[in-house]
Amino acid sequence: MGTVVESRTDFYLTKKERKRSIAEELLHDAALGKYRKRKVREIEERNNVPGVEKWKIKGKQSWKRAKHRRGD
């Protein structure tokens, strides 16, 4: 096992800003959050099949039409 040595910048953090684990620190980092969102968006765009959007049911009117066709 090793010892975690805090950097000099950690000295100036308040108790509220300090996290219990490095995972929590990474999750609350704003720059890393933007990076994760960008990467997730890129992966979703890459995996998205073009042309599927036009077949999805959108809006309240289409639900009413579907309900009417079913006879509910």
PQR file of N, CA, C, O and H, with PARSE charges and radii, in Angstrom:
ATOM      1  N   MET A   1       0.834  -1.179   0.000 -0.4000 1.5000
ATOM      2  CA  MET A   1       0.000   0.000   0.000 -0.0000 2.0000
ATOM      3  C   MET A   1       0.880   1.243   0.000  0.5500 1.7000
ATOM      4  O   MET A   1       2.006   1.233   0.498 -0.5500 1.4000
ATOM      5  N   GLY A   2       0.345   2.292  -0.562 -0.4000 1.5000
ATOM      6  CA  GLY A   2       1.084   3.544  -0.617 -0.0000 2.0000
ATOM      7  C   GLY A   2       0.368   4.626   0.164  0.5500 1.7000
ATOM      8  O   GLY A   2      -0.733   4.425   0.675 -0.5500 1.4000
ATOM      9  H   GLY A   2      -0.569   2.300  -0.967  0.4000 1.0000
ATOM     10  N   THR A   3       1.008   5.762   0.245 -0.4000 1.5000
ATOM     11  CA  THR A   3       0.455   6.905   0.940 -0.0000 2.0000
ATOM     12  C   THR A   3       0.106   7.977  -0.085  0.5500 1.7000
ATOM     13  O   THR A   3       0.898   8.281  -0.978 -0.5500 1.4000
ATOM     14  H   THR A   3       1.903   5.925  -0.170  0.4000 1.0000
ATOM     15  N   VAL A   4      -1.071   8.534   0.053 -0.4000 1.5000
ATOM     16  CA  VAL A   4      -1.497   9.606  -0.843 -0.0000 2.0000
ATOM     17  C   VAL A   4      -0.926  10.909  -0.320  0.5500 1.7000
ATOM     18  O   VAL A   4      -1.149  11.282   0.832 -0.5500 1.4000
ATOM     19  H   VAL A   4      -1.714   8.287   0.778  0.4000 1.0000
ATOM     20  N   VAL A   5      -0.185  11.599  -1.181 -0.4000 1.5000
ATOM     21  CA  VAL A   5       0.402  12.876  -0.810 -0.0000 2.0000
ATOM     22  C   VAL A   5      -0.394  13.963  -1.522  0.5500 1.7000
ATOM     23  O   VAL A   5      -0.475  13.979  -2.751 -0.5500 1.4000
ATOM     24  H   VAL A   5      -0.004  11.296  -2.117  0.4000 1.0000
ATOM     25  N   GLU A   6      -0.976  14.860  -0.753 -0.4000 1.5000
ATOM     26  CA  GLU A   6      -1.786  15.925  -1.338 -0.0000 2.0000
ATOM     27  C   GLU A   6      -0.886  16.997  -1.939  0.5500 1.7000
ATOM     28  O   GLU A   6       0.218  17.252  -1.456 -0.5500 1.4000
ATOM     29  H   GLU A   6      -0.910  14.846   0.245  0.4000 1.0000
ATOM     30  N   SER A   7      -1.384  17.615  -3.000 -0.4000 1.5000
ATOM     31  CA  SER A   7      -0.626  18.687  -3.623 -0.0000 2.0000
ATOM     32  C   SER A   7      -0.810  19.986  -2.842  0.5500 1.7000
ATOM     33  O   SER A   7      -1.626  20.058  -1.922 -0.5500 1.4000
ATOM     34  H   SER A   7      -2.280  17.408  -3.392  0.4000 1.0000
ATOM     35  N   ARG A   8      -0.067  20.979  -3.206 -0.4000 1.5000
ATOM     36  CA  ARG A   8      -0.147  22.270  -2.504 -0.0000 2.0000
ATOM     37  C   ARG A   8      -1.488  22.951  -2.727  0.5500 1.7000
ATOM     38  O   ARG A   8      -1.953  23.708  -1.874 -0.5500 1.4000
ATOM     39  H   ARG A   8       0.595  20.920  -3.952  0.4000 1.0000
ATOM     40  N   THR A   9      -2.104  22.688  -3.856 -0.4000 1.5000
ATOM     41  CA  THR A   9      -3.401  23.321  -4.124 -0.0000 2.0000
ATOM     42  C   THR A   9      -4.496  22.745  -3.232  0.5500 1.7000
ATOM     43  O   THR A   9      -5.475  23.432  -2.941 -0.5500 1.4000
ATOM     44  H   THR A   9      -1.727  22.073  -4.549  0.4000 1.0000
ATOM     45  N   ASP A  10      -4.350  21.506  -2.798 -0.4000 1.5000
ATOM     46  CA  ASP A  10      -5.349  20.904  -1.909 -0.0000 2.0000
ATOM     47  C   ASP A  10      -5.379  21.578  -0.540  0.5500 1.7000
ATOM     48  O   ASP A  10      -6.383  21.498   0.167 -0.5500 1.4000
ATOM     49  H   ASP A  10      -3.554  20.947  -3.035  0.4000 1.0000
ATOM     50  N   PHE A  11      -4.314  22.222  -0.172 -0.4000 1.5000
ATOM     51  CA  PHE A  11      -4.248  22.905   1.121 -0.0000 2.0000
ATOM     52  C   PHE A  11      -5.285  24.028   1.198  0.5500 1.7000
ATOM     53  O   PHE A  11      -5.829  24.307   2.267 -0.5500 1.4000
ATOM     54  H   PHE A  11      -3.498  22.287  -0.746  0.4000 1.0000
ATOM     55  N   TYR A  12      -5.552  24.662   0.072 -0.4000 1.5000
ATOM     56  CA  TYR A  12      -6.450  25.820   0.043 -0.0000 2.0000
ATOM     57  C   TYR A  12      -7.914  25.450  -0.160  0.5500 1.7000
ATOM     58  O   TYR A  12      -8.768  26.337  -0.181 -0.5500 1.4000
ATOM     59  H   TYR A  12      -5.110  24.436  -0.797  0.4000 1.0000
ATOM     60  N   LEU A  13      -8.222  24.182  -0.309 -0.4000 1.5000
ATOM     61  CA  LEU A  13      -9.605  23.755  -0.481 -0.0000 2.0000
ATOM     62  C   LEU A  13     -10.322  23.754   0.862  0.5500 1.7000
ATOM     63  O   LEU A  13      -9.745  23.399   1.890 -0.5500 1.4000
ATOM     64  H   LEU A  13      -7.529  23.462  -0.292  0.4000 1.0000
ATOM     65  N   THR A  14     -11.587  24.157   0.838 -0.4000 1.5000
ATOM     66  CA  THR A  14     -12.383  24.105   2.061 -0.0000 2.0000
ATOM     67  C   THR A  14     -12.881  22.677   2.256  0.5500 1.7000
ATOM     68  O   THR A  14     -12.759  21.841   1.360 -0.5500 1.4000
ATOM     69  H   THR A  14     -12.055  24.446   0.003  0.4000 1.0000
ATOM     70  N   LYS A  15     -13.431  22.407   3.409 -0.4000 1.5000
ATOM     71  CA  LYS A  15     -13.960  21.067   3.676 -0.0000 2.0000
ATOM     72  C   LYS A  15     -15.074  20.711   2.705  0.5500 1.7000
ATOM     73  O   LYS A  15     -15.225  19.554   2.313 -0.5500 1.4000
ATOM     74  H   LYS A  15     -13.530  23.086   4.137  0.4000 1.0000
ATOM     75  N   LYS A  16     -15.853  21.719   2.320 -0.4000 1.5000
ATOM     76  CA  LYS A  16     -16.961  21.491   1.397 -0.0000 2.0000
ATOM     77  C   LYS A  16     -16.452  21.112   0.008  0.5500 1.7000
ATOM     78  O   LYS A  16     -17.078  20.315  -0.692 -0.5500 1.4000
ATOM     79  H   LYS A  16     -15.729  22.659   2.639  0.4000 1.0000
ATOM     80  N   GLU A  17     -15.315  21.684  -0.387 -0.4000 1.5000
ATOM     81  CA  GLU A  17     -14.761  21.418  -1.711 -0.0000 2.0000
ATOM     82  C   GLU A  17     -14.034  20.075  -1.777  0.5500 1.7000
ATOM     83  O   GLU A  17     -13.920  19.492  -2.855 -0.5500 1.4000
ATOM     84  H   GLU A  17     -14.807  22.331   0.181  0.4000 1.0000
ATOM     85  N   ARG A  18     -13.546  19.581  -0.653 -0.4000 1.5000
ATOM     86  CA  ARG A  18     -12.823  18.309  -0.640 -0.0000 2.0000
ATOM     87  C   ARG A  18     -13.806  17.153  -0.754  0.5500 1.7000
ATOM     88  O   ARG A  18     -14.903  17.194  -0.197 -0.5500 1.4000
ATOM     89  H   ARG A  18     -13.639  20.054   0.223  0.4000 1.0000
ATOM     90  N   LYS A  19     -13.411  16.156  -1.460 -0.4000 1.5000
ATOM     91  CA  LYS A  19     -14.242  14.972  -1.642 -0.0000 2.0000
ATOM     92  C   LYS A  19     -13.600  13.793  -0.919  0.5500 1.7000
ATOM     93  O   LYS A  19     -12.411  13.815  -0.603 -0.5500 1.4000
ATOM     94  H   LYS A  19     -12.520  16.123  -1.913  0.4000 1.0000
ATOM     95  N   ARG A  20     -14.405  12.766  -0.663 -0.4000 1.5000
ATOM     96  CA  ARG A  20     -13.902  11.612   0.077 -0.0000 2.0000
ATOM     97  C   ARG A  20     -12.980  10.737  -0.759  0.5500 1.7000
ATOM     98  O   ARG A  20     -12.054  10.127  -0.223 -0.5500 1.4000
ATOM     99  H   ARG A  20     -15.371  12.748  -0.920  0.4000 1.0000
ATOM    100  N   SER A  21     -13.217  10.668  -2.054 -0.4000 1.5000
ATOM    101  CA  SER A  21     -12.386   9.804  -2.890 -0.0000 2.0000
ATOM    102  C   SER A  21     -12.027  10.539  -4.177  0.5500 1.7000
ATOM    103  O   SER A  21     -12.601  11.577  -4.506 -0.5500 1.4000
ATOM    104  H   SER A  21     -13.969  11.163  -2.490  0.4000 1.0000
ATOM    105  N   ILE A  22     -11.069   9.973  -4.888 -0.4000 1.5000
ATOM    106  CA  ILE A  22     -10.658  10.588  -6.159 -0.0000 2.0000
ATOM    107  C   ILE A  22     -11.776  10.462  -7.187  0.5500 1.7000
ATOM    108  O   ILE A  22     -11.901  11.307  -8.073 -0.5500 1.4000
ATOM    109  H   ILE A  22     -10.603   9.129  -4.621  0.4000 1.0000
ATOM    110  N   ALA A  23     -12.586   9.416  -7.075 -0.4000 1.5000
ATOM    111  CA  ALA A  23     -13.713   9.248  -7.998 -0.0000 2.0000
ATOM    112  C   ALA A  23     -14.710  10.392  -7.845  0.5500 1.7000
ATOM    113  O   ALA A  23     -15.213  10.911  -8.841 -0.5500 1.4000
ATOM    114  H   ALA A  23     -12.483   8.729  -6.355  0.4000 1.0000
ATOM    115  N   GLU A  24     -14.996  10.786  -6.616 -0.4000 1.5000
ATOM    116  CA  GLU A  24     -15.909  11.906  -6.389 -0.0000 2.0000
ATOM    117  C   GLU A  24     -15.315  13.198  -6.919  0.5500 1.7000
ATOM    118  O   GLU A  24     -16.036  14.021  -7.484 -0.5500 1.4000
ATOM    119  H   GLU A  24     -14.587  10.364  -5.806  0.4000 1.0000
ATOM    120  N   GLU A  25     -14.026  13.389  -6.749 -0.4000 1.5000
ATOM    121  CA  GLU A  25     -13.381  14.598  -7.266 -0.0000 2.0000
ATOM    122  C   GLU A  25     -13.495  14.653  -8.780  0.5500 1.7000
ATOM    123  O   GLU A  25     -13.765  15.712  -9.347 -0.5500 1.4000
ATOM    124  H   GLU A  25     -13.441  12.721  -6.290  0.4000 1.0000
ATOM    125  N   LEU A  26     -13.292  13.523  -9.434 -0.4000 1.5000
ATOM    126  CA  LEU A  26     -13.382  13.493 -10.895 -0.0000 2.0000
ATOM    127  C   LEU A  26     -14.803  13.732 -11.372  0.5500 1.7000
ATOM    128  O   LEU A  26     -15.014  14.381 -12.397 -0.5500 1.4000
ATOM    129  H   LEU A  26     -13.072  12.663  -8.973  0.4000 1.0000
ATOM    130  N   LEU A  27     -15.781  13.214 -10.637 -0.4000 1.5000
ATOM    131  CA  LEU A  27     -17.175  13.409 -11.035 -0.0000 2.0000
ATOM    132  C   LEU A  27     -17.616  14.857 -10.876  0.5500 1.7000
ATOM    133  O   LEU A  27     -18.489  15.321 -11.609 -0.5500 1.4000
ATOM    134  H   LEU A  27     -15.610  12.687  -9.805  0.4000 1.0000
ATOM    135  N   HIS A  28     -17.029  15.569  -9.934 -0.4000 1.5000
ATOM    136  CA  HIS A  28     -17.429  16.957  -9.680 -0.0000 2.0000
ATOM    137  C   HIS A  28     -16.550  17.974 -10.403  0.5500 1.7000
ATOM    138  O   HIS A  28     -16.739  19.180 -10.238 -0.5500 1.4000
ATOM    139  H   HIS A  28     -16.320  15.192  -9.338  0.4000 1.0000
ATOM    140  N   ASP A  29     -15.603  17.510 -11.192 -0.4000 1.5000
ATOM    141  CA  ASP A  29     -14.727  18.415 -11.930 -0.0000 2.0000
ATOM    142  C   ASP A  29     -15.480  18.937 -13.159  0.5500 1.7000
ATOM    143  O   ASP A  29     -15.967  18.147 -13.969 -0.5500 1.4000
ATOM    144  H   ASP A  29     -15.450  16.531 -11.326  0.4000 1.0000
ATOM    145  N   ALA A  30     -15.576  20.242 -13.297 -0.4000 1.5000
ATOM    146  CA  ALA A  30     -16.360  20.849 -14.384 -0.0000 2.0000
ATOM    147  C   ALA A  30     -15.750  20.567 -15.758  0.5500 1.7000
ATOM    148  O   ALA A  30     -16.469  20.246 -16.704 -0.5500 1.4000
ATOM    149  H   ALA A  30     -15.181  20.883 -12.640  0.4000 1.0000
ATOM    150  N   ALA A  31     -14.434  20.684 -15.865 -0.4000 1.5000
ATOM    151  CA  ALA A  31     -13.770  20.467 -17.156 -0.0000 2.0000
ATOM    152  C   ALA A  31     -13.933  19.016 -17.603  0.5500 1.7000
ATOM    153  O   ALA A  31     -14.172  18.743 -18.780 -0.5500 1.4000
ATOM    154  H   ALA A  31     -13.850  20.945 -15.096  0.4000 1.0000
ATOM    155  N   LEU A  32     -13.803  18.102 -16.665 -0.4000 1.5000
ATOM    156  CA  LEU A  32     -13.956  16.692 -16.997 -0.0000 2.0000
ATOM    157  C   LEU A  32     -15.410  16.390 -17.352  0.5500 1.7000
ATOM    158  O   LEU A  32     -15.675  15.538 -18.199 -0.5500 1.4000
ATOM    159  H   LEU A  32     -13.608  18.324 -15.709  0.4000 1.0000
ATOM    160  N   GLY A  33     -16.343  17.074 -16.717 -0.4000 1.5000
ATOM    161  CA  GLY A  33     -17.759  16.886 -17.036 -0.0000 2.0000
ATOM    162  C   GLY A  33     -18.072  17.284 -18.468  0.5500 1.7000
ATOM    163  O   GLY A  33     -18.806  16.582 -19.164 -0.5500 1.4000
ATOM    164  H   GLY A  33     -16.128  17.766 -16.028  0.4000 1.0000
ATOM    165  N   LYS A  34     -17.522  18.404 -18.910 -0.4000 1.5000
ATOM    166  CA  LYS A  34     -17.719  18.839 -20.295 -0.0000 2.0000
ATOM    167  C   LYS A  34     -17.119  17.837 -21.273  0.5500 1.7000
ATOM    168  O   LYS A  34     -17.704  17.547 -22.316 -0.5500 1.4000
ATOM    169  H   LYS A  34     -16.926  18.974 -18.345  0.4000 1.0000
ATOM    170  N   TYR A  35     -15.942  17.308 -20.925 -0.4000 1.5000
ATOM    171  CA  TYR A  35     -15.265  16.327 -21.772 -0.0000 2.0000
ATOM    172  C   TYR A  35     -16.118  15.062 -21.900  0.5500 1.7000
ATOM    173  O   TYR A  35     -16.300  14.534 -22.996 -0.5500 1.4000
ATOM    174  H   TYR A  35     -15.466  17.543 -20.077  0.4000 1.0000
ATOM    175  N   ARG A  36     -16.640  14.583 -20.757 -0.4000 1.5000
ATOM    176  CA  ARG A  36     -17.464  13.375 -20.782 -0.0000 2.0000
ATOM    177  C   ARG A  36     -18.713  13.572 -21.623  0.5500 1.7000
ATOM    178  O   ARG A  36     -19.076  12.696 -22.409 -0.5500 1.4000
ATOM    179  H   ARG A  36     -16.492  15.012 -19.866  0.4000 1.0000
ATOM    180  N   LYS A  37     -19.383  14.726 -21.464 -0.4000 1.5000
ATOM    181  CA  LYS A  37     -20.594  14.996 -22.241 -0.0000 2.0000
ATOM    182  C   LYS A  37     -20.287  15.023 -23.734  0.5500 1.7000
ATOM    183  O   LYS A  37     -21.046  14.492 -24.546 -0.5500 1.4000
ATOM    184  H   LYS A  37     -19.088  15.437 -20.826  0.4000 1.0000
ATOM    185  N   ARG A  38     -19.161  15.650 -24.084 -0.4000 1.5000
ATOM    186  CA  ARG A  38     -18.783  15.731 -25.499 -0.0000 2.0000
ATOM    187  C   ARG A  38     -18.514  14.346 -26.061  0.5500 1.7000
ATOM    188  O   ARG A  38     -18.944  14.028 -27.169 -0.5500 1.4000
ATOM    189  H   ARG A  38     -18.545  16.081 -23.425  0.4000 1.0000
ATOM    190  N   LYS A  39     -17.801  13.522 -25.300 -0.4000 1.5000
ATOM    191  CA  LYS A  39     -17.477  12.176 -25.771 -0.0000 2.0000
ATOM    192  C   LYS A  39     -18.725  11.311 -25.900  0.5500 1.7000
ATOM    193  O   LYS A  39     -18.854  10.553 -26.861 -0.5500 1.4000
ATOM    194  H   LYS A  39     -17.452  13.781 -24.399  0.4000 1.0000
ATOM    195  N   VAL A  40     -19.642  11.413 -24.948 -0.4000 1.5000
ATOM    196  CA  VAL A  40     -20.887  10.644 -25.015 -0.0000 2.0000
ATOM    197  C   VAL A  40     -21.686  11.071 -26.237  0.5500 1.7000
ATOM    198  O   VAL A  40     -22.234  10.230 -26.948 -0.5500 1.4000
ATOM    199  H   VAL A  40     -19.538  12.029 -24.167  0.4000 1.0000
ATOM    200  N   ARG A  41     -21.755  12.386 -26.485 -0.4000 1.5000
ATOM    201  CA  ARG A  41     -22.475  12.889 -27.655 -0.0000 2.0000
ATOM    202  C   ARG A  41     -21.848  12.366 -28.943  0.5500 1.7000
ATOM    203  O   ARG A  41     -22.568  11.977 -29.864 -0.5500 1.4000
ATOM    204  H   ARG A  41     -21.309  13.070 -25.907  0.4000 1.0000
ATOM    205  N   GLU A  42     -20.511  12.350 -29.023 -0.4000 1.5000
ATOM    206  CA  GLU A  42     -19.834  11.840 -30.214 -0.0000 2.0000
ATOM    207  C   GLU A  42     -20.141  10.365 -30.436  0.5500 1.7000
ATOM    208  O   GLU A  42     -20.380   9.946 -31.569 -0.5500 1.4000
ATOM    209  H   GLU A  42     -19.927  12.666 -28.275  0.4000 1.0000
ATOM    210  N   ILE A  43     -20.137   9.580 -29.373 -0.4000 1.5000
ATOM    211  CA  ILE A  43     -20.422   8.151 -29.500 -0.0000 2.0000
ATOM    212  C   ILE A  43     -21.867   7.933 -29.920  0.5500 1.7000
ATOM    213  O   ILE A  43     -22.143   7.076 -30.758 -0.5500 1.4000
ATOM    214  H   ILE A  43     -19.943   9.920 -28.453  0.4000 1.0000
ATOM    215  N   GLU A  44     -22.798   8.701 -29.346 -0.4000 1.5000
ATOM    216  CA  GLU A  44     -24.204   8.565 -29.728 -0.0000 2.0000
ATOM    217  C   GLU A  44     -24.420   8.935 -31.185  0.5500 1.7000
ATOM    218  O   GLU A  44     -25.197   8.277 -31.878 -0.5500 1.4000
ATOM    219  H   GLU A  44     -22.574   9.398 -28.665  0.4000 1.0000
ATOM    220  N   GLU A  45     -23.747   9.977 -31.664 -0.4000 1.5000
ATOM    221  CA  GLU A  45     -23.886  10.371 -33.062 -0.0000 2.0000
ATOM    222  C   GLU A  45     -23.325   9.306 -33.989  0.5500 1.7000
ATOM    223  O   GLU A  45     -23.879   9.045 -35.057 -0.5500 1.4000
ATOM    224  H   GLU A  45     -23.117  10.511 -31.101  0.4000 1.0000
ATOM    225  N   ARG A  46     -22.226   8.692 -33.575 -0.4000 1.5000
ATOM    226  CA  ARG A  46     -21.601   7.658 -34.391 -0.0000 2.0000
ATOM    227  C   ARG A  46     -22.496   6.414 -34.458  0.5500 1.7000
ATOM    228  O   ARG A  46     -22.580   5.774 -35.507 -0.5500 1.4000
ATOM    229  H   ARG A  46     -21.776   8.904 -32.707  0.4000 1.0000
ATOM    230  N   ASN A  47     -23.159   6.069 -33.360 -0.4000 1.5000
ATOM    231  CA  ASN A  47     -23.981   4.866 -33.314 -0.0000 2.0000
ATOM    232  C   ASN A  47     -25.410   5.101 -33.787  0.5500 1.7000
ATOM    233  O   ASN A  47     -26.158   4.141 -33.975 -0.5500 1.4000
ATOM    234  H   ASN A  47     -23.091   6.589 -32.509  0.4000 1.0000
ATOM    235  N   ASN A  48     -25.805   6.359 -33.982 -0.4000 1.5000
ATOM    236  CA  ASN A  48     -27.161   6.678 -34.395 -0.0000 2.0000
ATOM    237  C   ASN A  48     -27.360   6.298 -35.863  0.5500 1.7000
ATOM    238  O   ASN A  48     -26.578   6.692 -36.728 -0.5500 1.4000
ATOM    239  H   ASN A  48     -25.197   7.139 -33.829  0.4000 1.0000
ATOM    240  N   VAL A  49     -28.407   5.534 -36.128 -0.4000 1.5000
ATOM    241  CA  VAL A  49     -28.703   5.124 -37.492 -0.0000 2.0000
ATOM    242  C   VAL A  49     -29.468   6.250 -38.173  0.5500 1.7000
ATOM    243  O   VAL A  49     -30.500   6.685 -37.661 -0.5500 1.4000
ATOM    244  H   VAL A  49     -29.043   5.214 -35.426  0.4000 1.0000
ATOM    245  N   PRO A  50     -28.990   6.732 -39.313 -0.5600 1.5000
ATOM    246  CA  PRO A  50     -29.692   7.827 -39.980  0.2800 2.0000
ATOM    247  C   PRO A  50     -31.039   7.362 -40.546  0.5500 1.7000
ATOM    248  O   PRO A  50     -31.176   6.231 -41.013 -0.5500 1.4000
ATOM    249  N   GLY A  51     -32.009   8.247 -40.493 -0.4000 1.5000
ATOM    250  CA  GLY A  51     -33.313   7.959 -41.055 -0.0000 2.0000
ATOM    251  C   GLY A  51     -34.310   7.386 -40.062  0.5500 1.7000
ATOM    252  O   GLY A  51     -35.487   7.243 -40.395 -0.5500 1.4000
ATOM    253  H   GLY A  51     -31.898   9.165 -40.114  0.4000 1.0000
ATOM    254  N   VAL A  52     -33.877   7.055 -38.863 -0.4000 1.5000
ATOM    255  CA  VAL A  52     -34.793   6.464 -37.888 -0.0000 2.0000
ATOM    256  C   VAL A  52     -35.687   7.529 -37.264  0.5500 1.7000
ATOM    257  O   VAL A  52     -36.817   7.236 -36.874 -0.5500 1.4000
ATOM    258  H   VAL A  52     -32.921   7.171 -38.593  0.4000 1.0000
ATOM    259  N   GLU A  53     -35.202   8.737 -37.168 -0.4000 1.5000
ATOM    260  CA  GLU A  53     -35.953   9.811 -36.506 -0.0000 2.0000
ATOM    261  C   GLU A  53     -37.317  10.048 -37.146  0.5500 1.7000
ATOM    262  O   GLU A  53     -38.273  10.379 -36.444 -0.5500 1.4000
ATOM    263  H   GLU A  53     -34.284   8.975 -37.485  0.4000 1.0000
ATOM    264  N   LYS A  54     -37.425   9.887 -38.448 -0.4000 1.5000
ATOM    265  CA  LYS A  54     -38.702  10.172 -39.095 -0.0000 2.0000
ATOM    266  C   LYS A  54     -39.769   9.130 -38.762  0.5500 1.7000
ATOM    267  O   LYS A  54     -40.958   9.387 -38.953 -0.5500 1.4000
ATOM    268  H   LYS A  54     -36.648   9.618 -39.018  0.4000 1.0000
ATOM    269  N   TRP A  55     -39.366   7.967 -38.272 -0.4000 1.5000
ATOM    270  CA  TRP A  55     -40.321   6.926 -37.936 -0.0000 2.0000
ATOM    271  C   TRP A  55     -40.771   6.978 -36.483  0.5500 1.7000
ATOM    272  O   TRP A  55     -41.726   6.299 -36.106 -0.5500 1.4000
ATOM    273  H   TRP A  55     -38.400   7.758 -38.117  0.4000 1.0000
ATOM    274  N   LYS A  56     -40.105   7.763 -35.676 -0.4000 1.5000
ATOM    275  CA  LYS A  56     -40.471   7.849 -34.269 -0.0000 2.0000
ATOM    276  C   LYS A  56     -41.750   8.664 -34.102  0.5500 1.7000
ATOM    277  O   LYS A  56     -41.995   9.616 -34.844 -0.5500 1.4000
ATOM    278  H   LYS A  56     -39.328   8.315 -35.982  0.4000 1.0000
ATOM    279  N   ILE A  57     -42.556   8.281 -33.124 -0.4000 1.5000
ATOM    280  CA  ILE A  57     -43.787   9.009 -32.834 -0.0000 2.0000
ATOM    281  C   ILE A  57     -43.418  10.247 -32.034  0.5500 1.7000
ATOM    282  O   ILE A  57     -42.814  10.148 -30.965 -0.5500 1.4000
ATOM    283  H   ILE A  57     -42.357   7.508 -32.521  0.4000 1.0000
ATOM    284  N   LYS A  58     -43.780  11.403 -32.551 -0.4000 1.5000
ATOM    285  CA  LYS A  58     -43.432  12.665 -31.895 -0.0000 2.0000
ATOM    286  C   LYS A  58     -44.697  13.468 -31.623  0.5500 1.7000
ATOM    287  O   LYS A  58     -45.609  13.507 -32.450 -0.5500 1.4000
ATOM    288  H   LYS A  58     -44.270  11.483 -33.419  0.4000 1.0000
ATOM    289  N   GLY A  59     -44.743  14.085 -30.496 -0.4000 1.5000
ATOM    290  CA  GLY A  59     -45.800  15.039 -30.202 -0.0000 2.0000
ATOM    291  C   GLY A  59     -47.099  14.401 -29.743  0.5500 1.7000
ATOM    292  O   GLY A  59     -47.315  13.195 -29.871 -0.5500 1.4000
ATOM    293  H   GLY A  59     -44.003  14.052 -29.825  0.4000 1.0000
ATOM    294  N   LYS A  60     -47.947  15.250 -29.209 -0.4000 1.5000
ATOM    295  CA  LYS A  60     -49.220  14.816 -28.647 -0.0000 2.0000
ATOM    296  C   LYS A  60     -50.211  14.406 -29.746  0.5500 1.7000
ATOM    297  O   LYS A  60     -50.992  13.473 -29.558 -0.5500 1.4000
ATOM    298  H   LYS A  60     -47.772  16.229 -29.105  0.4000 1.0000
ATOM    299  N   GLN A  61     -50.182  15.090 -30.876 -0.4000 1.5000
ATOM    300  CA  GLN A  61     -51.133  14.801 -31.951 -0.0000 2.0000
ATOM    301  C   GLN A  61     -50.964  13.386 -32.479  0.5500 1.7000
ATOM    302  O   GLN A  61     -51.952  12.707 -32.759 -0.5500 1.4000
ATOM    303  H   GLN A  61     -49.547  15.848 -31.030  0.4000 1.0000
ATOM    304  N   SER A  62     -49.730  12.936 -32.616 -0.4000 1.5000
ATOM    305  CA  SER A  62     -49.521  11.591 -33.136 -0.0000 2.0000
ATOM    306  C   SER A  62     -50.012  10.536 -32.149  0.5500 1.7000
ATOM    307  O   SER A  62     -50.476   9.473 -32.561 -0.5500 1.4000
ATOM    308  H   SER A  62     -48.927  13.487 -32.388  0.4000 1.0000
ATOM    309  N   TRP A  63     -49.914  10.821 -30.847 -0.4000 1.5000
ATOM    310  CA  TRP A  63     -50.442   9.891 -29.847 -0.0000 2.0000
ATOM    311  C   TRP A  63     -51.962   9.833 -29.952  0.5500 1.7000
ATOM    312  O   TRP A  63     -52.555   8.765 -29.800 -0.5500 1.4000
ATOM    313  H   TRP A  63     -49.537  11.685 -30.513  0.4000 1.0000
ATOM    314  N   LYS A  64     -52.593  10.973 -30.211 -0.4000 1.5000
ATOM    315  CA  LYS A  64     -54.053  10.995 -30.366 -0.0000 2.0000
ATOM    316  C   LYS A  64     -54.464  10.187 -31.595  0.5500 1.7000
ATOM    317  O   LYS A  64     -55.441   9.439 -31.554 -0.5500 1.4000
ATOM    318  H   LYS A  64     -52.111  11.840 -30.335  0.4000 1.0000
ATOM    319  N   ARG A  65     -53.709  10.341 -32.692 -0.4000 1.5000
ATOM    320  CA  ARG A  65     -54.032   9.579 -33.905 -0.0000 2.0000
ATOM    321  C   ARG A  65     -53.869   8.086 -33.656  0.5500 1.7000
ATOM    322  O   ARG A  65     -54.697   7.290 -34.100 -0.5500 1.4000
ATOM    323  H   ARG A  65     -52.915  10.948 -32.725  0.4000 1.0000
ATOM    324  N   ALA A  66     -52.821   7.701 -32.958 -0.4000 1.5000
ATOM    325  CA  ALA A  66     -52.583   6.280 -32.674 -0.0000 2.0000
ATOM    326  C   ALA A  66     -53.684   5.728 -31.781  0.5500 1.7000
ATOM    327  O   ALA A  66     -54.136   4.598 -31.967 -0.5500 1.4000
ATOM    328  H   ALA A  66     -52.148   8.347 -32.597  0.4000 1.0000
ATOM    329  N   LYS A  67     -54.109   6.517 -30.824 -0.4000 1.5000
ATOM    330  CA  LYS A  67     -55.177   6.084 -29.917 -0.0000 2.0000
ATOM    331  C   LYS A  67     -56.477   5.910 -30.722  0.5500 1.7000
ATOM    332  O   LYS A  67     -57.231   4.963 -30.496 -0.5500 1.4000
ATOM    333  H   LYS A  67     -53.742   7.435 -30.673  0.4000 1.0000
ATOM    334  N   HIS A  68     -56.727   6.826 -31.653 -0.4000 1.5000
ATOM    335  CA  HIS A  68     -57.933   6.772 -32.469 -0.0000 2.0000
ATOM    336  C   HIS A  68     -57.895   5.520 -33.378  0.5500 1.7000
ATOM    337  O   HIS A  68     -58.918   4.861 -33.563 -0.5500 1.4000
ATOM    338  H   HIS A  68     -56.115   7.595 -31.836  0.4000 1.0000
ATOM    339  N   ARG A  69     -56.729   5.202 -33.933 -0.4000 1.5000
ATOM    340  CA  ARG A  69     -56.610   4.050 -34.811 -0.0000 2.0000
ATOM    341  C   ARG A  69     -56.804   2.736 -34.042  0.5500 1.7000
ATOM    342  O   ARG A  69     -57.335   1.767 -34.584 -0.5500 1.4000
ATOM    343  H   ARG A  69     -55.898   5.737 -33.782  0.4000 1.0000
ATOM    344  N   ARG A  70     -56.374   2.714 -32.796 -0.4000 1.5000
ATOM    345  CA  ARG A  70     -56.542   1.508 -31.993 -0.0000 2.0000
ATOM    346  C   ARG A  70     -57.998   1.327 -31.566  0.5500 1.7000
ATOM    347  O   ARG A  70     -58.427   0.210 -31.275 -0.5500 1.4000
ATOM    348  H   ARG A  70     -55.943   3.502 -32.356  0.4000 1.0000
ATOM    349  N   GLY A  71     -58.755   2.420 -31.530 -0.4000 1.5000
ATOM    350  CA  GLY A  71     -60.152   2.341 -31.134 -0.0000 2.0000
ATOM    351  C   GLY A  71     -60.363   2.500 -29.647  0.5500 1.7000
ATOM    352  O   GLY A  71     -61.398   2.087 -29.124 -0.5500 1.4000
ATOM    353  H   GLY A  71     -58.407   3.327 -31.767  0.4000 1.0000
ATOM    354  N   ASP A  72     -59.415   3.085 -28.959 -0.4000 1.5000
ATOM    355  CA  ASP A  72     -59.529   3.308 -27.506 -0.0000 2.0000
ATOM    356  C   ASP A  72     -60.499   4.405 -27.189  0.5500 1.7000
ATOM    357  O   ASP A  72     -60.713   4.721 -26.018 -0.5500 1.4000
ATOM    358  H   ASP A  72     -58.574   3.421 -29.384  0.4000 1.0000
TER
END
